[in-house]
Amino acid sequence: MLTRHRREVSVAIAIAALSIVLLIVTPAFFAADNLLDVGLANLPVLIVALGMTLVILTGQIDISVGSMFAICGIVSGWLAKADLPLPLVVLGACGAGAALGALNGALVAYAKIPSIVATLATMVALRDGLTWLTQGAWVQGLPASFQWLGTSQSTYPFLASGVTLTLAAVFSWALASLPAGRAVYATGSNQDAARLAGLRTALVTFVVFAILGGLTGLAALLNAVRFNQIPSNAGLGLEMKVIAAVVVGGAAIRGGRGTIAGTLLGVALLSLIGPALTFLGVSAYWERAIQGAIILAAVALDAARVRPISHAGAAAAVRA
């Protein structure tokens, strides 16, 4: 059991070690207000990371999530200012994200464009398109009913945490227990073998990109309701945080291996790094460098231990 989940165990140990260092050097880090701020700031990261886990499990990647995040946040603000009911605002933000994710999915699954190329193109096009459309202006004058999802500032953390953890539990169960979850793993393990076994791998790829987009829309909404204005440049660097969290949590960048639990731990570890640097008096600019180093180390570790998977093995995984 420990051998199978050694990456998750190692990340948990790293979190414990970093926490002990912070507790000794700067115990103020564990003040309730600071922990609440860190948690709320990283709930959107975790939600996007859930969708990114699915995409990486299929052997793909999406680096356009930051641009989608910005667009969905602006869309939610526009809908809120139009005095639409909050449920429609939520559906609008998630729907916008799902549509953008579906665009990426179509380019990768059906147009057969490599995911790194397709999502690089949409990352730039969506970001520049939003800048042109808004002229860089932020959405201001948001209605009070939009703030904190219509709840109080003290109630919202429980609501947002409950939604996020419920999503994590559902995706973890689905990947472990449903045929659709096994199809995701099989597609990433060996796409040709999965196709020969009867799986519609193109559809699986398309769907996981659409799910990632919908979750990005939800994450953008949960981020937007915390403030009284929504920036048009939100989400910068989000793709780095999300991919680093998923990979450090044990997901193989080649696909076919990874867990939601690992992603949770990866987000927890990376969410500590930025604030920890601040409390330790280190420049926050090092955070991106550390994230990049983590991605490089995780990918190098996977490359060192990767083993080819036989067609028979992938087919057996589908039939299991």
Backbone torsions as a table, in degrees:
resi	resn	phi	psi	omega
1	MET	NA	-48.4	179.5
2	LEU	-66.2	-35.8	178.8
3	THR	-64.7	-41.4	-178.9
4	ARG	-64.6	-35.4	-176.9
5	HIS	-112.4	36.6	-175.9
6	ARG	-64.5	-33.0	178.5
7	ARG	-65.4	-44.9	179.1
8	GLU	-61.4	-41.0	179.2
9	VAL	-63.7	-42.4	-179.3
10	SER	-66.0	-36.6	177.4
11	VAL	-67.7	-41.1	177.3
12	ALA	-60.9	-40.1	177.6
13	ILE	-64.8	-40.4	178.7
14	ALA	-63.7	-39.8	177.5
15	ILE	-62.7	-44.5	179.7
16	ALA	-63.1	-41.9	-179.2
17	ALA	-64.9	-44.8	179.2
18	LEU	-64.2	-38.5	179.5
19	SER	-64.5	-40.0	179.3
20	ILE	-64.9	-42.8	177.8
21	VAL	-59.7	-46.5	-179.8
22	LEU	-64.6	-37.9	-179.8
23	LEU	-64.3	-35.5	-179.5
24	ILE	-78.9	-45.7	-172.7
25	VAL	-82.3	-43.0	-176.0
26	THR	-142.9	76.9	-177.8
27	PRO	-59.8	-18.0	178.7
28	ALA	-63.0	-19.3	178.1
29	PHE	-57.8	-31.2	-174.4
30	PHE	-93.0	15.9	172.0
31	ALA	-61.8	143.8	-174.3
32	ALA	-57.1	-42.9	-178.4
33	ASP	-64.1	-39.6	-179.8
34	ASN	-68.1	-43.5	179.0
35	LEU	-63.3	-36.6	177.8
36	LEU	-65.0	-43.4	178.9
37	ASP	-62.8	-43.6	179.3
38	VAL	-62.8	-43.2	-179.9
39	GLY	-63.7	-47.6	-179.2
40	LEU	-64.8	-36.9	180.0
41	ALA	-67.1	-26.6	-174.5
42	ASN	-105.0	-4.3	173.8
43	LEU	-59.0	-44.5	176.4
44	PRO	-61.0	-37.0	177.6
45	VAL	-60.8	-43.3	-179.4
46	LEU	-64.5	-41.9	-179.3
47	ILE	-62.8	-45.4	177.7
48	VAL	-64.6	-37.3	-179.0
49	ALA	-64.1	-31.2	176.4
50	LEU	-60.3	-46.0	178.1
51	GLY	-68.7	-37.4	179.3
52	MET	-65.2	-31.7	176.7
53	THR	-59.3	-44.5	178.7
54	LEU	-61.6	-44.0	-178.6
55	VAL	-64.3	-45.1	-179.5
56	ILE	-68.4	-33.4	176.6
57	LEU	-60.7	-30.0	178.0
58	THR	-84.4	2.9	179.4
59	GLY	85.5	16.9	-179.6
60	GLN	-115.2	-179.4	178.0
61	ILE	-152.4	152.3	179.4
62	ASP	-134.5	110.6	179.8
63	ILE	-101.8	13.8	179.9
64	SER	-99.0	5.4	-173.3
65	VAL	-63.7	-30.9	177.7
66	GLY	-63.8	-42.5	178.3
67	SER	-67.5	-41.6	177.2
68	MET	-62.3	-39.1	179.1
69	PHE	-59.2	-44.7	179.7
70	ALA	-64.0	-44.6	-178.8
71	ILE	-64.1	-45.3	-178.4
72	CYS	-65.4	-35.7	176.2
73	GLY	-63.8	-44.1	178.1
74	ILE	-64.3	-42.1	178.8
75	VAL	-60.2	-44.0	179.6
76	SER	-62.2	-38.2	178.0
77	GLY	-66.3	-42.8	177.9
78	TRP	-62.1	-43.6	-179.7
79	LEU	-65.6	-39.2	179.0
80	ALA	-65.1	-41.2	-179.8
81	LYS	-68.8	-21.0	176.2
82	ALA	-81.4	5.9	177.0
83	ASP	63.6	30.1	174.4
84	LEU	-75.1	150.6	176.1
85	PRO	-59.1	149.3	-176.0
86	LEU	-56.8	-40.1	177.8
87	PRO	-58.5	-36.4	178.2
88	LEU	-71.5	-31.9	175.3
89	VAL	-64.5	-43.7	178.2
90	VAL	-61.8	-47.1	179.5
91	LEU	-62.9	-37.7	-179.7
92	GLY	-65.4	-44.0	179.7
93	ALA	-65.5	-46.2	179.8
94	CYS	-67.3	-38.0	179.2
95	GLY	-65.8	-39.8	177.5
96	ALA	-62.6	-42.5	178.5
97	GLY	-65.1	-42.2	-179.9
98	ALA	-63.6	-37.7	179.0
99	ALA	-65.1	-43.1	178.5
100	LEU	-67.3	-38.7	176.1
101	GLY	-64.3	-38.2	178.0
102	ALA	-64.3	-35.5	175.7
103	LEU	-60.4	-47.8	176.5
104	ASN	-60.3	-43.0	-179.8
105	GLY	-61.6	-40.0	179.0
106	ALA	-66.5	-40.7	179.7
107	LEU	-63.7	-37.8	-176.9
108	VAL	-82.3	-48.2	-171.9
109	ALA	-77.6	-37.9	-172.2
110	TYR	-109.9	-36.4	175.7
111	ALA	-83.0	-9.3	175.9
112	LYS	61.8	32.1	175.7
113	ILE	-87.2	131.8	178.1
114	PRO	-52.3	137.7	-172.3
115	SER	-60.9	-35.5	179.9
116	ILE	-64.5	-35.7	179.4
117	VAL	-75.0	-46.9	-177.5
118	ALA	-61.3	-45.8	-176.2
119	THR	-78.2	-24.0	171.5
120	LEU	-65.0	-42.3	178.9
121	ALA	-64.1	-46.2	-178.8
122	THR	-70.7	-31.4	176.5
123	MET	-57.5	-49.0	-178.3
124	VAL	-70.3	-45.7	-176.9
125	ALA	-63.5	-43.5	-178.6
126	LEU	-68.6	-41.9	-178.7
127	ARG	-65.7	-47.0	-179.6
128	ASP	-68.6	-36.4	177.7
129	GLY	-63.5	-40.9	178.6
130	LEU	-66.4	-40.6	178.3
131	THR	-61.6	-42.1	178.4
132	TRP	-65.7	-41.5	-176.6
133	LEU	-68.3	-40.6	-176.6
134	THR	-94.7	-11.8	-173.4
135	GLN	56.3	29.8	178.4
136	GLY	78.8	1.5	-177.4
137	ALA	-75.9	144.4	176.8
138	TRP	-88.6	155.3	174.9
139	VAL	-82.6	120.6	-177.5
140	GLN	-124.1	174.2	178.6
141	GLY	67.1	37.4	-179.6
142	LEU	-70.3	141.8	-178.8
143	PRO	-68.6	153.5	-179.0
144	ALA	-62.7	-30.5	-178.9
145	SER	-67.3	-18.3	179.6
146	PHE	-83.3	-30.3	-176.3
147	GLN	-65.5	135.0	177.2
148	TRP	56.2	30.4	179.9
149	LEU	55.8	34.5	178.3
150	GLY	77.7	6.7	177.9
151	THR	-107.8	-169.7	176.9
152	SER	-91.0	164.3	179.8
153	GLN	-64.1	-28.3	179.4
154	SER	-82.0	-26.0	-179.4
155	THR	-85.3	-33.5	-173.8
156	TYR	-54.7	-43.9	-179.6
157	PRO	-56.0	-37.5	179.0
158	PHE	-69.4	-40.1	179.2
159	LEU	-65.3	-48.8	-178.0
160	ALA	-65.0	-41.6	178.4
161	SER	-64.8	-40.4	178.7
162	GLY	-62.5	-43.6	178.1
163	VAL	-62.2	-45.6	-176.7
164	THR	-65.4	-46.8	-178.7
165	LEU	-68.6	-33.1	175.4
166	THR	-63.7	-44.3	177.3
167	LEU	-60.1	-43.8	179.9
168	ALA	-61.5	-42.9	179.8
169	ALA	-65.0	-41.4	-179.7
170	VAL	-64.4	-45.7	-179.1
171	PHE	-67.7	-37.5	177.9
172	SER	-62.9	-44.5	178.6
173	TRP	-65.0	-43.2	-177.6
174	ALA	-63.4	-42.9	-180.0
175	LEU	-65.2	-33.8	-176.4
176	ALA	-86.5	-26.6	-167.0
177	SER	-119.5	-23.1	-174.4
178	LEU	-98.2	149.8	174.2
179	PRO	-56.6	-34.4	178.2
180	ALA	-62.2	-37.9	177.9
181	GLY	-65.9	-42.1	177.9
182	ARG	-65.9	-31.3	177.5
183	ALA	-65.2	-35.8	177.5
184	VAL	-63.5	-47.3	179.3
185	TYR	-63.6	-43.6	-177.7
186	ALA	-64.8	-38.9	178.9
187	THR	-62.0	-41.1	179.7
188	GLY	-76.8	-28.3	-179.2
189	SER	-70.6	-47.9	-179.6
190	ASN	-162.4	98.3	-173.2
191	GLN	-63.8	-40.1	180.0
192	ASP	-63.7	-44.8	179.5
193	ALA	-65.0	-40.2	178.2
194	ALA	-62.9	-39.4	178.4
195	ARG	-65.0	-42.1	178.4
196	LEU	-65.4	-27.6	178.8
197	ALA	-80.8	-1.3	175.8
198	GLY	104.2	2.9	179.3
199	LEU	-80.0	142.3	174.8
200	ARG	-90.0	82.7	-172.1
201	THR	-64.2	-33.2	178.2
202	ALA	-64.4	-39.6	178.6
203	LEU	-67.0	-40.8	177.7
204	VAL	-58.6	-46.1	179.6
205	THR	-62.7	-44.4	179.6
206	PHE	-59.7	-45.2	-175.5
207	VAL	-66.3	-41.8	-177.9
208	VAL	-66.7	-34.0	175.4
209	PHE	-66.2	-40.9	178.7
210	ALA	-64.9	-40.5	177.5
211	ILE	-62.6	-43.5	177.2
212	LEU	-58.4	-42.4	178.6
213	GLY	-62.8	-44.1	178.7
214	GLY	-62.4	-41.3	177.8
215	LEU	-67.1	-34.4	176.3
216	THR	-64.0	-38.9	176.0
217	GLY	-61.9	-43.2	177.7
218	LEU	-63.9	-42.3	179.1
219	ALA	-61.6	-42.0	179.1
220	ALA	-63.1	-39.4	178.4
221	LEU	-64.6	-46.8	-179.4
222	LEU	-63.7	-28.2	176.0
223	ASN	-76.0	-39.8	-174.9
224	ALA	-66.6	-36.4	-174.3
225	VAL	-70.8	-8.8	-179.4
226	ARG	-83.0	-10.7	-173.4
227	PHE	-128.7	166.6	-179.9
228	ASN	-95.5	5.6	173.3
229	GLN	-154.1	155.7	-174.9
230	ILE	-119.4	118.5	-178.5
231	PRO	-75.0	147.2	178.3
232	SER	-82.0	-9.0	179.6
233	ASN	-108.7	24.5	-179.9
234	ALA	-65.5	159.6	174.0
235	GLY	83.7	5.6	179.3
236	LEU	-64.6	125.9	-179.2
237	GLY	80.8	1.4	-179.0
238	LEU	-62.1	-39.0	-178.0
239	GLU	-60.9	-36.3	179.0
240	MET	-64.7	-46.1	-179.7
241	LYS	-62.0	-44.6	-174.4
242	VAL	-68.7	-48.3	-179.4
243	ILE	-63.3	-41.9	178.6
244	ALA	-61.2	-42.0	-179.3
245	ALA	-63.4	-43.4	-178.0
246	VAL	-67.4	-43.3	-176.8
247	VAL	-71.1	-43.3	-179.8
248	VAL	-67.5	-23.7	177.5
249	GLY	-77.6	-1.1	173.2
250	GLY	113.4	-3.5	178.6
251	ALA	-72.7	133.4	178.4
252	ALA	-78.8	128.4	-178.0
253	ILE	-63.5	-21.3	176.6
254	ARG	-80.9	-10.3	179.1
255	GLY	97.7	166.2	173.2
256	GLY	88.3	-9.9	-179.0
257	ARG	-144.9	134.2	179.1
258	GLY	153.9	160.7	-179.2
259	THR	-139.6	157.0	174.9
260	ILE	-66.8	-36.9	178.0
261	ALA	-59.8	-42.2	177.4
262	GLY	-61.6	-40.1	178.1
263	THR	-63.8	-41.9	176.6
264	LEU	-57.0	-45.6	179.6
265	LEU	-67.0	-38.4	178.6
266	GLY	-62.4	-42.9	177.6
267	VAL	-64.6	-41.5	180.0
268	ALA	-60.9	-43.6	-179.0
269	LEU	-65.2	-48.7	-177.0
270	LEU	-69.8	-28.0	178.5
271	SER	-68.9	-21.9	178.6
272	LEU	-81.0	-27.3	-169.9
273	ILE	-64.1	-51.1	-177.5
274	GLY	-59.1	-55.8	177.2
275	PRO	-60.2	-35.6	179.8
276	ALA	-63.3	-40.7	178.0
277	LEU	-59.9	-41.4	179.8
278	THR	-63.6	-46.5	-178.5
279	PHE	-68.3	-27.9	179.6
280	LEU	-88.0	0.7	177.3
281	GLY	79.1	19.6	178.8
282	VAL	-99.0	143.6	-179.5
283	SER	-58.0	134.1	-179.7
284	ALA	-66.5	-16.0	178.5
285	TYR	-63.9	-19.0	178.5
286	TRP	-72.5	-15.7	-176.1
287	GLU	-59.9	-46.2	-179.2
288	ARG	-64.5	-38.5	178.9
289	ALA	-63.5	-40.4	179.0
290	ILE	-66.1	-41.2	177.9
291	GLN	-60.6	-43.6	178.2
292	GLY	-62.8	-41.0	179.0
293	ALA	-65.2	-36.8	178.8
294	ILE	-65.0	-44.6	178.2
295	ILE	-60.1	-46.5	-178.6
296	LEU	-61.7	-44.0	-179.2
297	ALA	-65.5	-41.7	-179.0
298	ALA	-66.2	-42.7	179.4
299	VAL	-66.4	-40.4	178.3
300	ALA	-63.0	-38.9	178.1
301	LEU	-64.0	-43.0	178.3
302	ASP	-63.7	-41.1	-179.4
303	ALA	-64.2	-31.9	-178.1
304	ALA	-72.6	-26.6	-175.6
305	ARG	-116.0	6.6	-177.9
306	VAL	-65.0	143.3	177.2
307	ARG	-132.2	137.5	178.2
308	PRO	-63.1	141.0	179.8
309	ILE	-103.3	128.8	-176.9
310	SER	-72.5	156.7	176.7
311	HIS	-60.4	-39.9	-178.8
312	ALA	-62.7	-40.2	-179.6
313	GLY	-64.4	-42.5	179.2
314	ALA	-66.9	-39.9	178.6
315	ALA	-62.8	-38.4	178.3
316	ALA	-64.7	-36.6	179.2
317	ALA	-64.3	-35.2	178.7
318	VAL	-68.6	-39.5	-176.4
319	ARG	-78.9	-14.0	-175.7
320	ALA	-62.9	NA	NA
